[in-house]
C-alpha cells in the first residue's frame, strides 16, 4: 500500500484485476491516466473507488486527486500474470 494525505492505493496489481483506492479528502472524483487523456471515476460515499485495469496493458497508471498545486498522485504498476 502506498499513499499521500489525500489518496491511498496499491503499488502494483496484476493485469485484469481492479485497482482499489481510498480517497482521504473531500474530492468527488479521481483521474486515471496511462499516458493519454485522463479518465475520471466517481468517489463512492465510503471514499473508495474501484478502477478496472486497461485490457492488455502493462506499465504504470497514474491515479490522482485534486487540481493544480493541490494535486496528489500515486503510480500503480500493472504487471502481467505469471505464465
PyMOL commands that set and color helices and strands:
alter all, ss='L'
color gray80, all
select helices_A, chain A and resi 68-70
alter helices_A, ss='H'
color red, helices_A
select strands_A, chain A and resi 2-3+7-9+12-14+18-23+29-33+39-42+48-52+59-65+72-79
alter strands_A, ss='S'
color yellow, strands_A
deselect
rebuild
show_as cartoon
